[in-house]
Amino acid sequence: MDAARARTLWRMLDGRDPAIAVMVLGATKVCALVTEMLWKCSLANRHELCDAPEESNGIIERPKRKQAPIKLAKEIFFSHTYEFLAPIFPRLCYLSLTFAQPFLVRRAIDYISKPKTEGSGERGDGLIAAYALVYYGIAFVSSLYEQSAVRATTVVRADLSMRIYQQSLLLDRVVDTGDSSTTMMTADVERVQLGVRKLHDAWASFVSVAIGLWLIEAQLGLAALVTLGLIGGSLLLGGYWSGRASRFQKNWMAAIEKRLHKTVQVLKGIKSIKQMGAAPAIKTMLEDERQSEIKLSKRFRLQLIALVTLSFTSLTMLPALGLSVHNAVSDKSSGRILTAQTAFQVMTLFNIVSSSIQDCTSHVMAIMVGLGSLQRIESFLNQHTWTDPRKSIRDASISTDESSVGGTSEKKVLTDVAVKVQNVSAKWTEDGEAIIKDATFDVPAHGLTVIAGPTGSGKSTLLRVVLGDLAPSSGTVSIDDSQVAFCDQTPWIANISIKENIVGALPFYEERYRMALHACALDQDIEDLTDGDKHLCGLNGQSVSGGQKVRIALARAIYSKATLVLLDDCLVGLDTNTERHILGEIFAPRGLLSSAPTTTILATSSPRYLPFANYIILIDADGRVVRQGTYAEIAPHIEQLEHDVLQVSDRAATAREPRAQNSDELPNTAITNDIAFKKGANGDWAVYKWYFGVIGWMDFIVFLFLCLGFVIGVIFPQIYLGLWSEKSLQNQIDTLPSFYGIFFGVGSMAWVALFSACVWLFLRIAVRTAALFHHLILTTTLNARMDFFSQTDSGVTLNRFSQDLQITDMELPLAFVGATMNLLMLIAQCIVVTIQSHYAGFAILAIAVVIGFFHEFYLRTSRRLRVLDIEARSPVLSLLLESLDGLATVRAYGWAAWYLRRGIEVLERSQVPFHFLQSAQVTLNLSVDLFVATLALVVISIAVVQMNTSGGSLGLALFNIVGLGQSVKGVVFFWTSLEITLGAVARIRDFTEDTKSEHESDTKPPVEWPSRGEIHFSDVTLTHSTSLPPTISNLTLDIKPGSKMAICGRTGSGKSTLVNSLLGLVQVSSGIITIDDVDISNLAKDEVRSRFVVLPQESLILSVSIRDYAKLFGISDEQEIIQGLKKTGLWPTIEQGGGLDMIASSDTFSHGERQLFAMTLACLKKGKLVLMDEPTSHVDNDIQTQLRQTVFDTFPDSTVLCVTHQVATIVEFDIVLVLDDGKIVEQGDPKELLHQTTSRFAQLYSAGEL
């Protein structure tokens, strides 16, 4: 309308000024429209905007814009524009020099075919110079292009890895992220970087095909059009199959992610798995996952086979089709149907076009697969990020003030409130039942508030809501704008030193640090450690004791000087004396938290913390707040709890927790990154022999025979063409049927041989080795001794299940088939060149020796770089897993930026070997190109000087030099890739051979063993490692059948070690342990463990259904499972979550409910020997009594050994065994011992050490 008005005004005599105004107005409207259509987030920082799509999307794009599949690709491109564009110019130069080759071949044949004249010498010199310019130019511009592509690949690798890690720190807790992050950080990033590396080769290949067809048409005329159909069909099918391959690759990646998810869970719970004897069942479960993954990979492999076969179809069928049609329709009056000049110029062009078609299909597939992985990464990056759902207490104060009549007094009250919870309900899943229901309370500022309730009542959930880690489904939470400290129920300890775990990202203050150590009773422990507070804590704190983990996490909270401290029952597992010391130092009137302006909220099931509380909030089993107030106000409603509290409060506090050297946990001896240059890194022929033994020698011979058939089918028609082109016209006409038969028949044979070889390799050999390599790694890991897991970083072990298997699944088969095909082709081409030009054979031999020396030097370097490249990813994965495990803690302390900086540091270190490895490959390719250039120069120089070579022979030799250059590069590239990828095979071999197994015998015990449960220790000395002092020394003990024995003592006295010795988890340095008169050291450990009923301290949780979880322990009767769940009170929760089909996870059960679930499965298992290690540490007293009675009722005639600190539990047992410093100091009836003043058990009790 504005345009029409402007047009009318321009036509009016006095309408010039109004017309200009209307035009300006119209232009402004157009600009406003375009601006509104733009995506706003591109104008801002990545996380600055875009809280809602409507805020950032254009008016035509109100639906969720971030679903666009190319958004991330565009971001990556515009972030690294120079790196993406830099390879274009050298790639164009390379393309130009490549197409100079067929013209050089024609000129060379023309020169040789014509009689020598006066100017022939100059023309010959010019021909030699042209060859030198083209071939040496190809070498240099190719290396320049490859180095530019490597630079682009490197920056994209770093960019994507950093985005994934950063997004992992930002994602909402309800999004299951950890294991998808590790898959994307390894497999997906690898595929994207390969796609980036091939990006410019892909478009150059299409250009090469177009130029090649144009040049072929100039030589063959209309016959070239026939080949166009074959090329077009190949490209269309290649694009179609590449798209299918990308989709199937996504499914494959999802299966890998699922397997790695369960693998991570298994690695985290490996101790519990071993204790319960579940390793064989876990092994079966993971191998089933691997088989499912392999089954899905077959669909991708089929597309790959189709693409490889299709790409080589042009190599065999293009010359056959093009030359046959040309021969059929050519003018016979020229003297020959096909001259040597035309034949080998066209064959060179066909070779370039065929190679380009192969590159088109392979590169397009690599790009499509990379885009598929990029879409997976983009979907991950687009997942819902965490936003703090809490409000400021000041906003709540103002709101309440405005809505109240007496605003001033109400506002004053709220200034004394640290946390305000109003009508809050919370649940972990959108369709799940609310765990916390309509909770309303105020937490007073500056003091201790205790949230108490029975097991499974939702205390931890409520604390997570206050923390902001879980958004309430309804209601509001308001807190003071202050720093928060958080101690999880399971202490989160990073794989750094004790000091770094406590200080974290904060500045170091010596006095504050010492006060935190003393308050948490860590100062003496640190003094006893050889490396002091620089002692590495290991994976999940495996190199420190359980009590030390608790105290390190608590010291971290104290050191932070946070004004709001949230403690999720984090003092569980400490002996009472240490616990009381900490309570006194922290919560006493002059305690560090009590005397500071700090608000502390403690969630617990134990009543002994209530007297320290300024305010108490009671929650019932349904997740409702039933009482709140001071201890005096609440006490009448918790009579039973108060009784227990008074028992605890009467005890003295005089003892300390013992030193770390006596810990039942394995001390840190070494945290290895597994970077070793042993036989696997040196790449000897034994690795080849071992690999061929894995794939099977007969299968290898069959594969080699099929490859040989393909090479013969490619080379023989070329030789025949050289001879046929020298014949007279009549002879050519007479032999046309033979020409057709040889080209089509032998070409078809080559095609069939290639297809068969690919099927044999990818669907038989690769599938079998994929299952076998996973089996070897998994078996070795599950059979490894416990000290292996303390000494080896989790990222290293996970790398074996991800990176190593990824290499052997795809990179190794591709390198294997490429090296074999190119090596056989190279041998055949060298033979052809040597026959046609004898002197060239000497040149080939001399240059091959030089290349061999260089290649050997390169291999020694590249193998080490590859090992470093693989291992440099381990710290990245370790940091990712570590930060995800403690994500709530990291966010609470505000350490996300610190962890991001640490991520950048380890990523930068991992980039160095990767870039060096890629650059070394570029250097190797340069040497190979120089070799080919020198060989071409030798052949053309000999031909120019001697002038006694026929045109057909010279054409065949020069044509094969072009192909020989490609073959040499192929051999070097694929052979080097094979050598490097065999590094993963060597790592697997070394891992399986060098990792010490805990299984020294495979003898199975009698079927009914143990039938009585009689245990005898005879002068037994136990140690965690031969390099460490013994934990228990010269212990002799008899346990009668059916006894119910409680084992107690201070932390670190050897209680868990004693129980674990029966399970084979510690080393017996001397002495004999017998059960029912059978020496267990001579029995298979997994078999022994499976005969016992074991309740570990740390309950195992796997992402499987309740039904499948029970099957892992041999329990398949569904009614039996349901009845057991009803006994422990878990069935209502599980029934609401889907019954036995409900997937178990860390969010499904609280810590206490996990122990109840473990107790349920244990009670369903039959056995004469029951071993329990603090099995009820996270449940309240009522449930403890219930479960203890359940065990006694279920196993009335069985021998029961229970490690515990709880006196109420101990007195119910027949016998108590008191340990101190690894020795038995007392045993007897606990009730009687409590009344004996000289009893060590009574002394421990009265001293508060139990």
NORFENRA-V192263 format. One line per field, one symbol per residue. phi: phi as a letter, one per 30 degrees, with the letter a starting at -180 (. if undefined). psi: psi as a letter, one per 30 degrees, with the letter a starting at -180 (. if undefined). burial: I if it has 16 or more other ideal C-beta (glycine too) atoms within 10 Angstrom, else O. A space follows every 10 residues. Layout:
phi->???
psi->???
burial->???
This chain:
phi->.ddddddddd dddccddddd dddddddddd dddddddddd ddcbdecdbi dbeddcdddd bddddddedc eddddddddb dddddedddd dddddddddd ddddddddde ddddddbdcd dddddddddd dddddddedd dddddddddd ddddddeddd dddddddddc ddddddcedd dddddcddde dddddddcdd dddddddddd ddddddddcc iddddddddd dddddddddd dddddddddd dddddddddd edddddddcd ddddddiced dddddddddd dddddddddd dddddddddd dddddccddd ddddddddcd ddddjbdbdd ededddddde dddddddede dddddddddd dddddddddd dcddcdbddd cddddddddd ddccdceddd dddddccdbb cbhdbbbdbd cddddcbhdb accddilccc cclddidjdd dddddddjdb dddaibbbbd dbdccbcddc ecbddbdedd dddidddcbe dddddddddc hcddeddddd chdddddidh idcbddddde dddddddddd hddbcccchd cdjddddddd eddddccdec dddddcdbcc cccacdddcd ddddabbccd ddicdcbald ddddedcbed ddeddddddd ddbbccdddd dcddddddca cccicbccdd ddiddddddd dddddjdddd dddddddddd dddddedddd dddddddded ddddceeded dddddddddd ddddeddddd ddccdddddd dddddddddd dddddddddd ccdddddded dcdddddddb dddddddddd dddddddddd ddddddbddd dddddddddd dddddddddd dddddddddd dddedddddd dddddcedde dddicedddd dddddddddd dddddddddd dddddddddd dddddddddd ddddddhccd dddddddddd dddddddddd dddddddddd dddddddddd dddcddcdcc bcdcdeeddd ccidcbcchc ccbdaddcdd dbbhcbacbd eidccccbld eidjdddddd ddcicbdcda jbcbbhicdd dccddddddd dccbcddcdd bbdbdedddd decicbdddd dddddddcic dedddddjid ddddadddbd eddddddddd ddddccacbc cbbhdbdccd dddedddddd ddddbdccdb cbdacddedd ddcdbcccca hibdcaaldd ddddccdddd dddddddicb
psi->eeeeeeeeee fkeggeeeee eeeeeeeeee eeeeefflkf fffllegeag ekefffllff hfljegfkfg eeeeeeeffh eeeefefeef eeeeeeeeff eeeeeeeeee eefllkaege eeeeeeeeee eeeeeeeeee feeeeeeeee eeeeeeeeee eeeeeeeeff lkefkjeefe eeeefdeeee eeeeeeegef eeeeeeeeee eeeeeeefef bffffefeee eeeeeeeeee feeeeeeeee eeeeeeeeee eeeeeeeege eeeeefggee eeeeeeeeee eeeeeefeee eeeeeeeeee efeeeefeee eeeeeeeegl kfffekekle eeefeeeeee eeeeeeeeee eeeeeeeeee eeeeeeeeee fglklkkjfl lkfeeeeeee eefleieeee eeeffgkekj kjhkkklfle glkkekjhkk lkjkkiakkk jkllkgfgee eeeeeefgfk kkflllkklk ilkkkkjlej kjklhaleee eeebfllkje eeeeeeeeeg hfeeeeefke gbggkkflkg hfglleeeee eeeeeeeeef hkfjkkjihf gkfkleeeee eeeefefleg leeeflikkk kkklfkfffe ffkfkkkkka fggkjfkkal eeefeffhee eeeeeeeeff lljfllkllf fgkflkljek jkghjkibee ffhlffeeee eeeefkeeee eeeeeeeeee eefeeeeeee eeeeffllee eeeegeeeee eeeeeeeeee eeeeeeeeee eefdeeeeee eeeeeeeeee effllffeff fkkeeeeeee fdeeeeefee eeeeeeeeee eeeeeeeeee eeeeefjeff eeeeeeeeee eeeeeeeeee eeeeeeeeee fffeeeeeee eeeeeheeee eefhgeeeee eeeeeeeeef feeeeeeeee eeeeeeeeee eeeeeeeeee eeeeeeggkl eeeeeeeeef eeeeeeeeee eeeeeeeeee ffeeeeeeee eeefkkkfjf kgkkllegkk fegkkkkjhk kklflfgllk ekkhkkkkjl kgkjkkklll kgfgeeeeef efggflkjel lkkkjhgkjf fglkeeeeef fljkjlejkk kkilleeeee ffggjfjeee eeeeeeeggf eeeeefggbf fkkklffekl eeeeeeeeee eeffkklfkk kkjhfhfgll eeeeeeeeee eeeeieglkk kkklfjefee fflekkjkkk hglkfkkake eeefgjffke eeeeeffgg.
burial->OOOOIIOOIO OOOOOOOOIO OIIOOOOOOO OOOOOOOOIO IOOOOOOOOI OOIOOIIOOO OOOOIIOOOO IIIOIIOOOI OOIIOIIOOI IOIIIOIIII IIOIIIIIII IIIOOOOOOO OOIIOOIIOI IIOIIIIIII IIIIIIIIII IIIIIIIIII IOIIIIIIII IOIIOOIIII IIIIIIIIII IIIIIIIIII IIOIIIOIIO IIIOIIOOII OOIIOIIOOI IOOIIOOIOO IIIIIIOIII OIIOIIIIII IIIIIIIIII IIIIIIIIIO IIIOIIIOII OOIIOIIOII IIIIIIIIII IIIIIIIIII IIIIIIIOOI OOOOOIIIII IIIIIIIIII IIIIIIIIII IIIIIIIIII IIIIIIIIOI IOOOOIOOOI OOIOOIIOOI IOOOOOOOOO IOOIOOIIII IIOIIIIIOO OOOIIIIOIO IIIOIIIIII IIIIIIIIII IIIIIIIIII IIIOIIIIII OOOIIIIIII IIIIIIIIII IIIIIIOOOO OIIOIIIIII IIIOIIOOIO OOIOIIIIII IIIIIIIIII IIIIIIIIII IIIIIIIIII IIIIIIIIII IIIOIIIOOO IIIIOIOIII IIIIIIIIII IIIIIIIIIO OOIIIOOIOO IOOIIOOIOO IIOIIOOIOO IOIOIIIIOI OIIIIIIIOO IOOIOOOOII IIIOOOIOOI IOOIIOOOII OIIOOIIIII IIIIIIIIII IIOIIIIOOO OIOOIOOOIO OIIIOIIOII IOIIIIIIOI IIOOIIIOII OOIIOIIIOI IIIIIIIIII IIIIIIIIII IIIIIIIIII IIIIIIIIII IIIIIIOIII OIIIOIIOOI OOIIOOIIOO IOOIIOOIIO OIIIIIIIII IIIIIIIIII IIIIIIIIII IIIOIIOOII OIIOOIIOOI IOIIIIIIII IIIIIIIIII IIIIIIIIII IIIIOOOOII IIIIIIIIII IIIIIIIIII IIIIIIIIII IIIIIIIIII IIOOOOOIIO OOOOIOOOII OIIIIIIOOI IIIIIOOOOI IIIOIOOOIO IIIIIIIIII IIIIIIIIII IIIIIIIIOO IOIOIIOIOI OOIIIIIIII IIIIIIIIII IIIIIIOOII IIIOIOOOOO IIOIIOIIII IOIIOOIOOI OIOIOOIIII IIIIIIIIII IIIIIOIIII IIIIIIIIII IOIIOIIIOI IOOIIOOIII IIIIIIIOII OIIOIIIIII IIOIOIIIOI OOIIOOOOII IIIIIIIIII
